[in-house]
Amino acid sequence: MTDAVLYDAREDGIAILTINRPDQRNCLSREVREGLREAWARFEADDAMRIAILTGSGDKAFCAGGDLKEMVETGMTVPPRDMFPLPYDSIELTKPTIAAVNGHAMAGGWMIAQACDLCVASTNAKFAITEVKVGRGSPWAAPLIHMIPQRIFMEIVLTGKPITAERAYEIGLVNRLAEPGAALDAAIELAKEVLEGAPLSVKAARETVMLSTEMGRSAALQAARAAHELTYHSEDAQEGPRAFAEKRKPVWTGR
């Protein structure tokens, strides 16, 4: 790993990925992109890591977006499909992720926060899709239609104006708010709540949410049943009820 992205594999199964370029407002420079790609691959390959948190160094910016200087120098037109390491998009992941937004999340910063399954933000954070301000595009924002109301989505991308963390929470973009400086701690707390669940159940639940955004009601129900088949036949499916009956905490095996 380079120092552009720090990777902390905790003993509790939580991996913390930190964009470590606060002097550049944690923008998505080439070294950051390469660091994120390597960090996500490391997380996916490590069976001991069950959930990841993505955050940024400092308290001013989670991520200021793409490196505009690089775009000028390279004369970039359409970004290559795999240019940005996005969870569940250009990066294949099978485990849940949380964005801990500790400052401004602008353009590409919004993009990588949006790509994560869950989002915690400090109250001093701001979010914006600013591409219209610099003549660029935001096709990656399309999945927002499944997260926030259409007219709010429309205003955000047409004006490029930032919204506060409180507003992001109101419209459903952010799951939880935290005091300034406490976004990572709040994200760790949320991650621990996810880890309390049986691993196979969590995996199937996540798959159900995602496939439901791709299908109509009947097709989604059918696909969800298939996604949960392994869960129902697992050892954990017997351990959970048994632990409840015995009034103890379940011991999950992930099998």
BELLINQUI-V697209 format. One record per residue. N is the residue number from 0. RES is the residue in three letters. SS is DSSP state (H for helix, E for strand, L for the rest). PHI is phi in degrees with one decimal (999 if undefined). D_LAST is the distance of its C-alpha to the last C-alpha in whole Angstrom. Layout:
((N RES SS PHI D_LAST) (N RES SS PHI D_LAST))
This chain:
((0 MET L 999 31) (1 THR L -84.4 35) (2 ASP L -81.7 36) (3 ALA L -70.4 36) (4 VAL E -134.9 33) (5 LEU E -92.1 31) (6 TYR E -128.8 27) (7 ASP E -121.5 26) (8 ALA E -93.3 22) (9 ARG L -80.2 22) (10 GLU L -68.6 20) (11 ASP L -86.4 18) (12 GLY L 91.4 17) (13 ILE E -102.5 20) (14 ALA E -100.4 22) (15 ILE E -113.0 25) (16 LEU E -105.3 27) (17 THR E -122.7 31) (18 ILE E -71.0 34) (19 ASN L -116.2 36) (20 ARG L -133.4 40) (21 PRO H -61.2 41) (22 ASP H -68.3 45) (23 GLN H -108.2 44) (24 ARG L 56.5 42) (25 ASN L 53.9 39) (26 CYS L -68.4 40) (27 LEU E -85.7 38) (28 SER L -69.3 40) (29 ARG H -58.1 39) (30 GLU H -66.9 38) (31 VAL H -70.0 36) (32 ARG H -60.4 34) (33 GLU H -65.5 34) (34 GLY H -65.3 32) (35 LEU H -65.8 30) (36 ARG H -61.0 29) (37 GLU H -68.4 28) (38 ALA H -67.0 26) (39 TRP H -64.6 24) (40 ALA H -64.4 23) (41 ARG H -64.3 22) (42 PHE H -62.6 20) (43 GLU H -63.9 18) (44 ALA H -79.5 18) (45 ASP L -95.5 17) (46 ASP L -64.6 13) (47 ALA L -74.6 14) (48 MET L -94.1 16) (49 ARG L -105.0 14) (50 ILE E -154.1 17) (51 ALA E -122.6 21) (52 ILE E -118.5 24) (53 LEU E -107.0 27) (54 THR E -144.1 31) (55 GLY E -128.5 34) (56 SER L -74.3 37) (57 GLY L 82.7 40) (58 ASP L -122.2 40) (59 LYS L -97.7 42) (60 ALA E -139.6 40) (61 PHE E -70.6 36) (62 CYS E -167.2 37) (63 ALA L -83.8 41) (64 GLY L 104.4 40) (65 GLY E -67.5 41) (66 ASP L -84.6 43) (67 LEU H -64.8 47) (68 LYS H -62.6 49) (69 GLU H -63.9 47) (70 MET H -63.7 47) (71 VAL H -66.6 51) (72 GLU H -63.6 51) (73 THR H -94.1 49) (74 GLY L 62.2 51) (75 MET L -60.4 47) (76 THR L -102.5 47) (77 VAL L -78.9 44) (78 PRO L -61.8 41) (79 PRO L -55.8 39) (80 ARG L -53.8 36) (81 ASP L -103.2 34) (82 MET L -63.1 36) (83 PHE L -103.3 34) (84 PRO L -77.6 30) (85 LEU L -101.0 29) (86 PRO E -55.4 25) (87 TYR L 67.8 24) (88 ASP L -124.2 27) (89 SER L -80.8 29) (90 ILE E -115.1 25) (91 GLU L -83.4 22) (92 LEU L -131.0 19) (93 THR L -119.7 16) (94 LYS L -119.9 16) (95 PRO E -71.3 18) (96 THR E -136.7 21) (97 ILE E -131.8 24) (98 ALA E -94.7 28) (99 ALA E -106.7 30) (100 VAL E -86.7 33) (101 ASN L -101.0 36) (102 GLY L -171.9 39) (103 HIS E -67.1 40) (104 ALA E -120.8 38) (105 MET E -110.2 40) (106 ALA L 49.8 40) (107 GLY H -60.5 37) (108 GLY H -67.7 36) (109 TRP H -61.1 36) (110 MET H -55.6 34) (111 ILE H -75.2 31) (112 ALA H -69.4 31) (113 GLN H -63.1 31) (114 ALA H -68.3 28) (115 CYS L -72.3 25) (116 ASP L -68.5 23) (117 LEU E -131.4 25) (118 CYS E -144.0 28) (119 VAL E -115.8 30) (120 ALA E -134.7 34) (121 SER E -75.5 37) (122 THR L -67.1 40) (123 ASN L -93.5 42) (124 ALA L -76.7 40) (125 LYS E -136.1 41) (126 PHE E -122.4 40) (127 ALA E -157.8 42) (128 ILE L -107.1 42) (129 THR L -97.0 45) (130 GLU H -57.2 45) (131 VAL H -64.8 48) (132 LYS H -76.9 50) (133 VAL H -123.3 50) (134 GLY L 72.7 50) (135 ARG L -103.4 47) (136 GLY L -126.4 44) (137 SER L -134.4 41) (138 PRO H -61.8 39) (139 TRP H -63.3 35) (140 ALA H -76.9 36) (141 ALA H -50.3 36) (142 PRO H -63.7 32) (143 LEU H -59.3 34) (144 ILE H -62.7 35) (145 HIS H -91.2 32) (146 MET L -113.3 32) (147 ILE L -133.6 36) (148 PRO L -61.9 39) (149 GLN H -58.6 41) (150 ARG H -71.2 44) (151 ILE H -70.2 42) (152 PHE H -54.6 41) (153 MET H -60.8 44) (154 GLU H -63.8 46) (155 ILE H -62.0 44) (156 VAL H -81.3 44) (157 LEU H -79.9 48) (158 THR H -96.0 49) (159 GLY L 71.9 47) (160 LYS L -81.6 47) (161 PRO L -74.0 45) (162 ILE E -119.4 43) (163 THR E -77.0 42) (164 ALA H -62.1 39) (165 GLU H -61.2 40) (166 ARG H -66.7 41) (167 ALA H -60.8 37) (168 TYR H -68.8 36) (169 GLU H -60.6 38) (170 ILE H -88.2 37) (171 GLY L 97.0 34) (172 LEU L -77.1 33) (173 VAL L -112.2 32) (174 ASN L -80.5 30) (175 ARG E -143.8 31) (176 LEU E -105.3 34) (177 ALA E -138.2 35) (178 GLU L -66.0 38) (179 PRO L -52.1 39) (180 GLY L 87.5 38) (181 ALA L -115.7 35) (182 ALA H -63.1 33) (183 LEU H -65.6 30) (184 ASP H -60.9 30) (185 ALA H -66.9 29) (186 ALA H -68.2 27) (187 ILE H -63.9 25) (188 GLU H -61.3 25) (189 LEU H -64.5 23) (190 ALA H -60.6 21) (191 LYS H -64.1 20) (192 GLU H -65.2 20) (193 VAL H -64.8 17) (194 LEU H -68.2 15) (195 GLU L -69.0 15) (196 GLY L -80.4 13) (197 ALA L -64.3 9) (198 PRO H -52.6 8) (199 LEU H -68.9 7) (200 SER H -67.3 10) (201 VAL H -62.3 13) (202 LYS H -60.6 12) (203 ALA H -67.2 13) (204 ALA H -64.0 16) (205 ARG H -63.2 17) (206 GLU H -61.5 17) (207 THR H -64.2 19) (208 VAL H -60.2 22) (209 MET H -69.9 22) (210 LEU H -69.8 23) (211 SER H -68.2 25) (212 THR L -80.4 27) (213 GLU L -102.7 28) (214 MET L -129.7 28) (215 GLY L -77.3 31) (216 ARG H -57.3 29) (217 SER H -64.0 29) (218 ALA H -64.6 27) (219 ALA H -65.9 25) (220 LEU H -62.5 24) (221 GLN H -64.4 23) (222 ALA H -66.3 21) (223 ALA H -66.7 19) (224 ARG H -60.3 18) (225 ALA H -65.8 17) (226 ALA H -65.2 15) (227 HIS H -95.4 13) (228 GLU H -57.5 13) (229 LEU H -62.6 9) (230 THR H -61.5 8) (231 TYR H -62.6 10) (232 HIS L -94.8 9) (233 SER L -85.0 5) (234 GLU L -63.0 5) (235 ASP H -63.8 6) (236 ALA H -67.2 9) (237 GLN H -91.2 11) (238 GLU H -65.9 10) (239 GLY H -59.3 12) (240 PRO H -61.3 15) (241 ARG H -63.5 15) (242 ALA H -63.8 16) (243 PHE H -63.6 18) (244 ALA H -64.8 20) (245 GLU L -90.6 20) (246 LYS L 55.1 22) (247 ARG L -137.9 19) (248 LYS L -78.4 17) (249 PRO L -68.6 13) (250 VAL L -110.2 11) (251 TRP L -82.4 8) (252 THR L -112.6 5) (253 GLY L 74.9 4) (254 ARG L -127.1 0))
